[in-house]
C-alpha cells in the first residue's frame, strides 16, 4: 500500500474514528472542522452504544400510521408546518421504504455497522486516554406490560435475526432491577453486551488528541470546495487556505449535503432536529441505559447528569428550540421516573443527518478519491468506529470481509 495524504472533513465521532484508523494504516492525515471536535450531532446523542438498534424507523405500516403520529400530541414526532412543503419530497421517498423487503434489507446493512459496536469502540480506544469514556453495560427496553412488548414483535424478530435476544423481566422484579421506574412499568427487555459513552463530546476531543499523538493534524477551518480539475481530488479549499491531498473523507453529518452537491450527487438528506435534556445532579438514576418504549426516548446516566434524548422534529436547521418537543419529553420523564428530582436542567438541540433510505453513505464518490462517511441518522455514535475501519479499508484498497455495497453513495447519483 502506498501512503497518501488524506483530508477528513468533520471532527465528530465518525470523522475522528476514520482519521485514527487511516493514520494507523500509515496514511498522512489532516482532520478539518469548522468548530471544535465533537460539538455537532456527536455532542448531543443519547450516549448509548446501541448494537441492537438494527431496525429502521420505516417499518411496515408507517405510511398508514405516520399522519396519526404527527397529529398525536403525545407522540414524540413533530413537524413545523411551514417546513412541510420543503420536506414532502424527502418524506415520500422515506416512507416508500416502509415495507417488509426494504426493512429487512436496511436492517441487514445496519447490522454490519453496529452489530459489534462495543468491541469496535474498545479496539479504537484501547491503550488511549479515550478508553475511560467507554463503559460496558446492559441496554434495557422499558414497556408498560407484556402486550406492549408483543406489539413490537416485528422489530424484535429482526433483532433476534441479528443475534440480539433479550432477557425478559416482568412484574415487581422490574422495579427490583431498576428502582427508578414507575410502578406502572411491568416489563423490561434486557440486552446484554452493550455499552455507553460517559461524555460523547469529551470522548471526541480525546480521540482527536490521540490522533495528534499518532502524528495526525487537526485544523479548525470551514471547507468550501474541492479541486477536481484533474478528474480526481488534488486539494480541499477552506476559509483558511488550500490543503493539498491525495484523497478526502466527507464526514460532516448533515453539512455534508452541500459539499456532495459540488461532487455531482444530490443526496436526499434531511436534518432531523433532535432534542435532549440533561438533569443535573439527579436524586436517582437508571442502573443501565434504557429505551423508554412508551415515550420513545433514551435515558443514560453520564458524567454530566441524567441525559434523556430522543424527541424528533422536522423543520430545517435554524437553531431556535421549539417548546412542544421539550414539554413532551419532560412530561414523559416525569411519568416514568416519578420520584426523580434534579438540581437543574440543560436543554440541547442538534441536527441528525437522515438519508431517505435510512442507510449511511460510505464509499468512494465515482473515481474522485473523495469518500463519503456520513448519514448515520440515529447510529452515528454507535457505528462511528466501524465506519472508520471501513473508510480506512476503502482508502487503502484493503479486502474486507463485509459487503459495503449497500452504503455506496453512487446509489444517489444522477
The 8 nearest C-alpha neighbors of each residue, nearest first, counted from 0:
[[1, 2, 395, 396, 397, 25, 24, 3],
 [0, 2, 3, 395, 26, 25, 396, 4],
 [3, 1, 26, 25, 0, 27, 4, 395],
 [4, 2, 26, 245, 27, 5, 1, 246],
 [3, 5, 27, 244, 245, 28, 26, 246],
 [6, 4, 246, 28, 247, 244, 245, 3],
 [5, 7, 247, 29, 30, 28, 248, 8],
 [8, 6, 248, 30, 247, 31, 29, 249],
 [9, 7, 31, 249, 250, 251, 248, 32],
 [8, 10, 251, 32, 250, 14, 11, 31],
 [11, 9, 36, 14, 15, 32, 37, 31],
 [10, 12, 37, 14, 13, 41, 9, 36],
 [11, 13, 15, 383, 14, 203, 16, 41],
 [14, 12, 383, 16, 11, 15, 17, 387],
 [13, 15, 10, 17, 11, 9, 250, 16],
 [14, 16, 18, 12, 10, 17, 13, 11],
 [17, 15, 387, 13, 384, 19, 18, 14],
 [387, 18, 16, 14, 20, 15, 19, 21],
 [17, 19, 15, 21, 16, 20, 22, 14],
 [20, 18, 22, 16, 21, 17, 210, 23],
 [19, 21, 23, 17, 22, 18, 388, 391],
 [22, 20, 391, 24, 18, 23, 19, 26],
 [21, 23, 26, 19, 25, 24, 20, 18],
 [22, 24, 20, 25, 21, 19, 26, 213],
 [25, 23, 21, 22, 26, 20, 391, 395],
 [26, 24, 22, 23, 2, 21, 27, 3],
 [27, 25, 2, 22, 3, 21, 24, 4],
 [26, 28, 4, 3, 5, 22, 215, 25],
 [27, 29, 5, 215, 4, 6, 26, 22],
 [28, 30, 216, 6, 217, 215, 7, 5],
 [29, 31, 217, 7, 6, 216, 8, 218],
 [32, 30, 218, 8, 219, 217, 9, 7],
 [33, 31, 9, 219, 34, 220, 10, 8],
 [32, 34, 221, 220, 219, 31, 35, 222],
 [35, 33, 32, 219, 36, 38, 220, 221],
 [34, 36, 38, 37, 32, 33, 219, 10],
 [37, 35, 10, 204, 38, 11, 203, 34],
 [36, 38, 11, 200, 203, 41, 42, 39],
 [37, 39, 42, 36, 35, 200, 41, 40],
 [40, 38, 41, 42, 37, 11, 349, 43],
 [39, 41, 42, 349, 43, 350, 351, 44],
 [42, 40, 37, 39, 11, 43, 44, 12],
 [43, 41, 200, 38, 40, 37, 39, 199],
 [42, 44, 40, 41, 349, 45, 275, 347],
 [45, 43, 46, 41, 42, 40, 308, 380],
 [44, 46, 308, 47, 297, 43, 299, 306],
 [47, 45, 196, 195, 44, 199, 299, 48],
 [48, 46, 195, 49, 45, 194, 196, 288],
 [49, 47, 381, 194, 195, 50, 193, 116],
 [48, 50, 47, 51, 52, 381, 193, 194],
 [51, 49, 114, 113, 52, 116, 48, 115],
 [50, 52, 53, 49, 163, 158, 114, 113],
 [53, 51, 49, 50, 54, 158, 113, 378],
 [52, 54, 106, 109, 51, 110, 158, 55],
 [53, 55, 106, 52, 154, 56, 157, 102],
 [56, 54, 57, 357, 58, 53, 106, 102],
 [55, 57, 58, 54, 357, 61, 97, 102],
 [58, 56, 97, 55, 61, 96, 94, 59],
 [57, 59, 97, 56, 102, 61, 98, 60],
 [60, 58, 98, 97, 61, 99, 57, 102],
 [59, 61, 63, 62, 64, 58, 97, 98],
 [60, 62, 64, 63, 65, 59, 97, 58],
 [63, 61, 60, 65, 64, 94, 97, 59],
 [64, 62, 61, 60, 65, 66, 67, 59],
 [63, 65, 61, 67, 62, 66, 60, 68],
 [64, 66, 68, 61, 67, 62, 63, 69],
 [67, 65, 69, 68, 64, 70, 63, 62],
 [68, 66, 70, 64, 65, 69, 71, 63],
 [67, 69, 65, 71, 66, 70, 74, 64],
 [68, 70, 66, 67, 71, 76, 77, 65],
 [69, 71, 67, 68, 72, 66, 74, 77],
 [70, 72, 68, 73, 74, 69, 67, 76],
 [73, 71, 74, 70, 69, 75, 327, 68],
 [72, 74, 71, 75, 327, 294, 68, 76],
 [73, 75, 71, 72, 76, 68, 294, 69],
 [76, 74, 310, 311, 73, 77, 295, 324],
 [77, 75, 311, 74, 312, 69, 310, 68],
 [78, 76, 312, 69, 311, 313, 75, 79],
 [79, 77, 313, 312, 314, 80, 76, 69],
 [78, 80, 314, 82, 81, 313, 83, 77],
 [79, 81, 83, 82, 78, 314, 84, 313],
 [80, 82, 79, 83, 84, 314, 85, 78],
 [81, 83, 80, 314, 79, 85, 84, 86],
 [82, 84, 86, 80, 85, 81, 87, 79],
 [85, 83, 87, 86, 82, 81, 88, 80],
 [84, 86, 83, 82, 87, 88, 89, 81],
 [87, 85, 83, 84, 89, 88, 90, 82],
 [86, 88, 90, 84, 89, 85, 83, 91],
 [89, 87, 91, 90, 86, 92, 85, 84],
 [90, 88, 92, 87, 91, 86, 93, 267],
 [89, 91, 87, 93, 92, 88, 86, 94],
 [90, 92, 94, 88, 93, 89, 87, 95],
 [93, 91, 95, 89, 90, 94, 355, 88],
 [92, 94, 355, 90, 91, 95, 356, 96],
 [93, 95, 91, 96, 97, 92, 62, 90],
 [96, 94, 92, 93, 97, 91, 98, 62],
 [95, 97, 94, 101, 98, 93, 57, 356],
 [98, 96, 57, 59, 58, 94, 95, 61],
 [99, 97, 59, 96, 101, 100, 102, 58],
 [98, 100, 102, 101, 59, 103, 58, 97],
 [101, 99, 103, 102, 98, 104, 96, 105],
 [102, 100, 104, 103, 96, 99, 98, 105],
 [101, 103, 99, 105, 104, 100, 58, 98],
 [102, 104, 106, 100, 101, 105, 99, 107],
 [105, 103, 101, 107, 106, 102, 100, 108],
 [104, 106, 108, 102, 107, 103, 101, 109],
 [107, 105, 103, 54, 109, 53, 108, 104],
 [108, 106, 110, 104, 105, 109, 103, 111],
 [107, 109, 105, 106, 110, 111, 405, 104],
 [108, 110, 106, 53, 112, 111, 107, 105],
 [111, 109, 114, 107, 108, 113, 112, 53],
 [112, 110, 109, 108, 113, 114, 107, 401],
 [111, 113, 109, 382, 110, 385, 114, 386],
 [114, 112, 382, 116, 50, 110, 115, 111],
 [113, 115, 110, 50, 116, 111, 112, 51],
 [116, 114, 113, 118, 117, 50, 119, 112],
 [117, 115, 113, 119, 118, 50, 114, 381],
 [116, 118, 120, 119, 115, 194, 193, 121],
 [117, 119, 121, 116, 120, 115, 122, 123],
 [118, 120, 116, 122, 121, 117, 384, 385],
 [121, 119, 123, 117, 122, 118, 384, 124],
 [120, 122, 118, 124, 119, 123, 125, 117],
 [123, 121, 119, 120, 125, 124, 118, 384],
 [122, 124, 120, 121, 125, 119, 384, 16],
 [123, 125, 130, 121, 127, 122, 129, 120],
 [126, 124, 122, 121, 127, 130, 123, 129],
 [125, 127, 124, 130, 128, 129, 123, 122],
 [128, 126, 129, 124, 125, 130, 209, 131],
 [129, 127, 130, 131, 205, 126, 124, 209],
 [128, 130, 205, 127, 131, 124, 202, 132],
 [131, 129, 124, 132, 128, 133, 127, 125],
 [132, 130, 129, 133, 128, 134, 127, 197],
 [131, 133, 197, 196, 130, 129, 202, 134],
 [134, 132, 196, 130, 131, 195, 197, 135],
 [135, 133, 195, 194, 196, 132, 136, 197],
 [134, 136, 194, 193, 195, 133, 192, 137],
 [137, 135, 194, 193, 287, 134, 192, 138],
 [136, 138, 191, 193, 190, 287, 192, 139],
 [139, 137, 190, 288, 289, 193, 189, 287],
 [138, 140, 189, 289, 188, 190, 290, 137],
 [141, 139, 290, 188, 289, 187, 291, 292],
 [140, 142, 291, 187, 292, 290, 186, 139],
 [143, 141, 186, 144, 292, 148, 147, 187],
 [142, 144, 184, 185, 186, 147, 183, 141],
 [145, 143, 185, 186, 142, 147, 146, 148],
 [146, 144, 148, 147, 149, 186, 143, 142],
 [145, 147, 149, 148, 144, 150, 143, 142],
 [148, 146, 150, 144, 145, 149, 142, 143],
 [149, 147, 145, 150, 146, 151, 142, 144],
 [150, 148, 152, 146, 151, 147, 145, 153],
 [149, 151, 147, 148, 152, 146, 153, 145],
 [152, 150, 149, 148, 154, 153, 155, 147],
 [151, 153, 149, 155, 154, 150, 156, 148],
 [154, 152, 156, 155, 151, 157, 150, 58],
 [153, 155, 157, 156, 152, 151, 158, 54],
 [154, 156, 158, 152, 157, 153, 159, 151],
 [155, 157, 159, 153, 158, 154, 152, 160],
 [158, 156, 160, 154, 155, 159, 161, 153],
 [157, 159, 155, 161, 163, 160, 156, 51],
 [160, 158, 163, 162, 156, 164, 161, 157],
 [159, 161, 157, 158, 162, 156, 163, 155],
 [160, 162, 158, 159, 163, 157, 110, 114],
 [163, 161, 159, 160, 164, 158, 51, 114],
 [164, 162, 159, 158, 161, 51, 165, 190],
 [163, 165, 159, 162, 166, 190, 158, 155],
 [166, 164, 190, 189, 188, 167, 163, 191],
 [165, 167, 189, 188, 168, 190, 164, 187],
 [168, 166, 188, 187, 165, 189, 169, 186],
 [167, 169, 187, 186, 173, 172, 188, 166],
 [170, 168, 186, 185, 173, 172, 187, 167],
 [169, 171, 185, 172, 173, 186, 168, 174],
 [172, 170, 173, 174, 175, 169, 185, 182],
 [173, 171, 175, 170, 174, 169, 176, 168],
 [174, 172, 176, 171, 175, 169, 170, 168],
 [175, 173, 178, 177, 176, 172, 171, 180],
 [176, 174, 172, 173, 177, 178, 171, 179],
 [175, 177, 173, 174, 172, 178, 286, 168],
 [176, 178, 174, 179, 175, 180, 173, 285],
 [179, 177, 174, 180, 175, 176, 285, 173],
 [180, 178, 177, 336, 285, 284, 283, 181],
 [181, 179, 336, 178, 335, 177, 174, 182],
 [180, 182, 335, 183, 184, 336, 337, 179],
 [183, 181, 184, 180, 174, 185, 171, 173],
 [182, 184, 181, 185, 143, 180, 335, 144],
 [183, 185, 143, 182, 181, 186, 142, 180],
 [184, 186, 144, 170, 143, 169, 183, 173],
 [187, 185, 169, 142, 144, 168, 184, 143],
 [188, 186, 141, 168, 140, 167, 189, 142],
 [187, 189, 167, 140, 165, 139, 166, 168],
 [190, 188, 139, 166, 165, 187, 138, 167],
 [191, 189, 165, 138, 137, 139, 188, 166],
 [190, 192, 137, 193, 189, 138, 136, 165],
 [193, 191, 137, 136, 190, 194, 135, 117],
 [192, 194, 136, 137, 191, 138, 135, 117],
 [195, 193, 135, 136, 48, 134, 117, 47],
 [194, 196, 47, 48, 134, 46, 133, 197],
 [195, 197, 133, 46, 132, 198, 199, 134],
 [196, 198, 301, 132, 302, 195, 199, 133],
 [197, 199, 201, 196, 200, 202, 301, 302],
 [200, 198, 202, 201, 42, 196, 203, 41],
 [201, 199, 42, 37, 203, 202, 198, 38],
 [200, 202, 204, 198, 203, 199, 205, 37],
 [203, 201, 199, 205, 200, 204, 129, 198],
 [204, 202, 37, 206, 200, 205, 201, 12],
 [203, 205, 201, 207, 206, 202, 36, 208],
 [206, 204, 208, 129, 202, 207, 203, 209],
 [205, 207, 203, 209, 208, 204, 129, 202],
 [206, 208, 210, 204, 209, 205, 15, 203],
 [207, 209, 205, 211, 206, 210, 204, 212],
 [210, 208, 212, 206, 207, 211, 205, 213],
 [211, 209, 207, 213, 215, 208, 212, 19],
 [210, 212, 215, 214, 208, 213, 209, 216],
 [211, 213, 209, 210, 214, 208, 215, 207],
 [214, 212, 210, 211, 215, 209, 22, 23],
 [213, 215, 211, 212, 210, 216, 22, 27],
 [216, 214, 211, 28, 210, 213, 29, 27],
 [215, 217, 29, 211, 30, 28, 218, 214],
 [218, 216, 30, 29, 31, 219, 215, 211],
 [219, 217, 31, 220, 30, 216, 32, 29],
 [218, 220, 32, 33, 31, 34, 217, 221],
 [221, 219, 33, 32, 239, 218, 238, 237],
 [220, 222, 33, 237, 238, 32, 223, 219],
 [221, 223, 237, 236, 224, 220, 238, 235],
 [222, 224, 237, 236, 221, 238, 225, 258],
 [225, 223, 236, 222, 235, 226, 258, 237],
 [226, 224, 235, 236, 234, 227, 232, 223],
 [225, 227, 234, 232, 228, 233, 235, 224],
 [228, 226, 232, 231, 230, 229, 225, 233],
 [229, 227, 230, 226, 231, 232, 233, 225],
 [228, 230, 231, 227, 232, 233, 226, 367],
 [231, 229, 227, 228, 367, 232, 366, 226],
 [232, 230, 367, 227, 229, 368, 233, 366],
 [231, 233, 227, 226, 367, 234, 368, 246],
 [232, 234, 244, 226, 245, 243, 227, 231],
 [235, 233, 243, 226, 244, 242, 232, 225],
 [234, 236, 225, 242, 241, 224, 226, 243],
 [235, 237, 241, 224, 223, 225, 222, 240],
 [238, 236, 222, 240, 223, 239, 221, 241],
 [237, 239, 221, 240, 220, 222, 223, 236],
 [240, 238, 237, 220, 241, 221, 236, 219],
 [239, 241, 237, 238, 236, 242, 235, 220],
 [240, 242, 236, 235, 237, 243, 234, 239],
 [243, 241, 235, 234, 236, 244, 240, 237],
 [242, 244, 234, 233, 235, 241, 245, 4],
 [245, 243, 4, 234, 233, 246, 5, 242],
 [246, 244, 4, 233, 3, 5, 232, 247],
 [247, 245, 5, 368, 244, 369, 232, 6],
 [246, 248, 6, 369, 5, 7, 370, 249],
 [247, 249, 7, 370, 369, 371, 8, 250],
 [248, 250, 371, 8, 372, 251, 370, 7],
 [251, 249, 372, 373, 9, 14, 8, 252],
 [250, 252, 9, 255, 254, 8, 249, 253],
 [253, 251, 373, 254, 352, 255, 250, 374],
 [252, 254, 352, 255, 256, 270, 251, 351],
 [255, 253, 252, 251, 256, 257, 258, 352],
 [256, 254, 251, 253, 258, 252, 257, 259],
 [255, 257, 259, 258, 254, 253, 266, 260],
 [258, 256, 260, 259, 255, 254, 261, 265],
 [257, 259, 261, 260, 255, 256, 262, 224],
 [258, 260, 262, 256, 261, 257, 264, 255],
 [259, 261, 257, 263, 264, 262, 258, 265],
 [262, 260, 258, 259, 263, 257, 224, 264],
 [263, 261, 259, 260, 264, 258, 364, 225],
 [264, 262, 260, 261, 259, 265, 412, 413],
 [263, 265, 412, 260, 259, 262, 266, 411],
 [264, 266, 260, 267, 263, 259, 411, 412],
 [265, 267, 268, 264, 411, 256, 259, 354],
 [268, 266, 355, 354, 89, 265, 269, 411],
 [267, 269, 354, 353, 266, 355, 352, 270],
 [270, 268, 353, 352, 271, 354, 267, 89],
 [271, 269, 352, 350, 351, 272, 353, 315],
 [270, 272, 351, 350, 313, 273, 269, 312],
 [271, 273, 350, 312, 311, 349, 313, 270],
 [274, 272, 311, 349, 348, 310, 350, 271],
 [275, 273, 348, 347, 310, 308, 309, 349],
 [274, 276, 308, 347, 307, 346, 277, 309],
 [275, 277, 346, 307, 345, 306, 278, 347],
 [276, 278, 306, 345, 305, 344, 304, 279],
 [279, 277, 344, 305, 304, 341, 281, 343],
 [278, 280, 304, 343, 281, 341, 342, 344],
 [279, 281, 341, 304, 342, 278, 282, 343],
 [282, 280, 341, 283, 340, 279, 278, 339],
 [281, 283, 340, 339, 341, 280, 284, 338],
 [284, 282, 281, 339, 179, 285, 340, 338],
 [283, 285, 300, 179, 286, 305, 281, 282],
 [286, 284, 287, 179, 177, 288, 300, 299],
 [285, 287, 177, 284, 288, 300, 176, 178],
 [286, 288, 285, 137, 136, 289, 138, 139],
 [289, 287, 299, 138, 298, 139, 285, 137],
 [288, 290, 139, 298, 138, 297, 140, 287],
 [289, 291, 297, 140, 296, 292, 141, 139],
 [292, 290, 141, 296, 295, 294, 293, 297],
 [291, 293, 295, 294, 141, 142, 290, 140],
 [294, 292, 291, 295, 142, 143, 141, 296],
 [293, 295, 296, 291, 292, 331, 75, 74],
 [296, 294, 292, 291, 293, 309, 75, 290],
 [297, 295, 309, 308, 291, 294, 290, 310],
 [296, 298, 290, 308, 307, 289, 291, 309],
 [297, 299, 307, 289, 306, 288, 290, 308],
 [300, 298, 288, 306, 305, 301, 297, 307],
 [299, 301, 305, 304, 284, 306, 285, 298],
 [302, 300, 197, 304, 303, 299, 305, 198],
 [301, 303, 197, 304, 198, 300, 305, 196],
 [304, 302, 301, 279, 305, 277, 198, 280],
 [305, 303, 279, 301, 278, 280, 302, 300],
 [304, 306, 300, 278, 277, 299, 301, 307],
 [307, 305, 277, 299, 298, 276, 304, 300],
 [306, 308, 298, 276, 297, 275, 277, 305],
 [309, 307, 275, 297, 296, 45, 274, 306],
 [308, 310, 296, 297, 274, 311, 273, 295],
 [309, 311, 75, 274, 273, 324, 308, 76],
 [312, 310, 76, 273, 272, 75, 77, 309],
 [313, 311, 77, 272, 78, 76, 271, 314],
 [314, 312, 78, 271, 272, 315, 77, 79],
 [313, 315, 79, 82, 78, 312, 316, 272],
 [314, 316, 317, 270, 313, 82, 272, 271],
 [317, 315, 318, 270, 314, 350, 272, 349],
 [316, 318, 319, 315, 314, 320, 272, 350],
 [317, 319, 316, 320, 348, 349, 315, 350],
 [320, 318, 317, 321, 348, 316, 322, 315],
 [319, 321, 318, 348, 322, 347, 317, 325],
 [322, 320, 323, 324, 319, 325, 312, 326],
 [321, 323, 325, 324, 326, 320, 327, 319],
 [322, 324, 326, 325, 321, 327, 77, 72],
 [325, 323, 327, 326, 322, 310, 328, 321],
 [326, 324, 328, 327, 323, 322, 329, 321],
 [325, 327, 323, 329, 324, 328, 322, 330],
 [328, 326, 330, 324, 325, 329, 323, 331],
 [329, 327, 325, 331, 330, 326, 332, 324],
 [330, 328, 332, 326, 327, 331, 325, 333],
 [331, 329, 327, 333, 328, 332, 334, 326],
 [330, 332, 334, 328, 333, 329, 294, 327],
 [331, 333, 329, 335, 334, 330, 336, 328],
 [334, 332, 337, 330, 336, 331, 335, 329],
 [335, 333, 331, 332, 337, 336, 330, 181],
 [334, 336, 181, 332, 333, 180, 337, 331],
 [337, 335, 333, 180, 339, 332, 179, 338],
 [338, 336, 333, 334, 339, 335, 181, 180],
 [339, 337, 336, 340, 179, 333, 283, 282],
 [338, 340, 282, 336, 283, 337, 281, 341],
 [341, 339, 282, 281, 338, 342, 283, 278],
 [342, 340, 281, 343, 280, 279, 278, 282],
 [341, 343, 279, 280, 281, 340, 344, 278],
 [344, 342, 279, 341, 278, 345, 280, 277],
 [343, 345, 278, 277, 279, 276, 346, 342],
 [344, 346, 277, 276, 278, 347, 343, 279],
 [347, 345, 276, 275, 277, 344, 348, 274],
 [348, 346, 275, 274, 276, 349, 345, 43],
 [347, 349, 274, 273, 320, 272, 275, 346],
 [350, 348, 273, 40, 272, 274, 351, 347],
 [349, 351, 272, 270, 271, 40, 273, 352],
 [350, 352, 271, 270, 376, 40, 353, 272],
 [353, 351, 253, 374, 376, 270, 252, 269],
 [352, 354, 376, 269, 268, 374, 270, 351],
 [355, 353, 268, 357, 356, 374, 267, 269],
 [354, 356, 93, 267, 357, 92, 268, 89],
 [355, 357, 354, 358, 93, 96, 92, 105],
 [358, 356, 354, 355, 55, 353, 359, 376],
 [357, 359, 356, 406, 354, 105, 360, 375],
 [360, 358, 374, 375, 373, 406, 361, 357],
 [359, 361, 406, 408, 373, 372, 371, 407],
 [362, 360, 372, 371, 406, 407, 359, 408],
 [361, 363, 370, 407, 371, 408, 364, 360],
 [362, 364, 370, 369, 365, 368, 371, 366],
 [365, 363, 369, 370, 367, 408, 366, 409],
 [364, 366, 367, 363, 409, 368, 369, 408],
 [367, 365, 368, 364, 231, 363, 230, 369],
 [366, 368, 231, 369, 365, 232, 364, 230],
 [369, 367, 246, 366, 231, 232, 363, 370],
 [368, 370, 247, 367, 246, 363, 248, 364],
 [371, 369, 363, 248, 362, 364, 249, 247],
 [370, 372, 249, 361, 362, 360, 248, 373],
 [373, 371, 361, 250, 360, 249, 370, 248],
 [372, 374, 250, 252, 360, 359, 375, 371],
 [373, 375, 359, 352, 376, 353, 354, 360],
 [374, 376, 359, 379, 378, 373, 377, 352],
 [375, 377, 353, 352, 351, 374, 378, 379],
 [378, 376, 379, 375, 351, 380, 44, 353],
 [379, 377, 381, 375, 380, 382, 376, 49],
 [380, 378, 375, 382, 381, 383, 377, 376],
 [379, 381, 383, 382, 378, 12, 41, 48],
 [382, 380, 48, 378, 379, 116, 49, 383],
 [381, 383, 113, 379, 112, 385, 380, 378],
 [382, 384, 13, 386, 380, 379, 12, 385],
 [385, 383, 387, 16, 386, 119, 382, 120],
 [386, 384, 388, 387, 382, 383, 112, 119],
 [385, 387, 389, 383, 384, 388, 382, 390],
 [17, 388, 386, 16, 384, 390, 385, 389],
 [387, 389, 385, 391, 386, 390, 20, 392],
 [390, 388, 386, 392, 387, 391, 393, 385],
 [389, 391, 393, 387, 392, 388, 394, 386],
 [390, 392, 21, 388, 394, 389, 393, 20],
 [393, 391, 397, 389, 395, 390, 394, 396],
 [394, 392, 390, 396, 395, 391, 389, 397],
 [393, 395, 391, 396, 392, 390, 370, 397],
 [396, 394, 392, 397, 393, 391, 0, 24],
 [395, 397, 393, 394, 392, 398, 0, 391],
 [398, 396, 392, 395, 399, 393, 394, 391],
 [397, 399, 396, 400, 392, 393, 401, 395],
 [398, 400, 401, 397, 392, 402, 389, 393],
 [399, 401, 398, 402, 403, 397, 389, 111],
 [402, 400, 399, 403, 111, 398, 389, 404],
 [401, 403, 404, 400, 405, 399, 111, 108],
 [404, 402, 405, 406, 401, 407, 361, 362],
 [403, 405, 406, 407, 402, 362, 361, 401],
 [406, 404, 403, 407, 108, 402, 358, 105],
 [407, 405, 360, 361, 404, 403, 359, 408],
 [406, 408, 362, 409, 404, 361, 360, 405],
 [409, 407, 360, 410, 411, 364, 362, 406],
 [408, 410, 412, 411, 407, 364, 365, 264],
 [409, 411, 408, 412, 407, 406, 405, 413],
 [412, 410, 409, 266, 408, 264, 413, 265],
 [411, 413, 409, 264, 410, 265, 408, 263],
 [412, 264, 411, 265, 263, 409, 410, 266]]
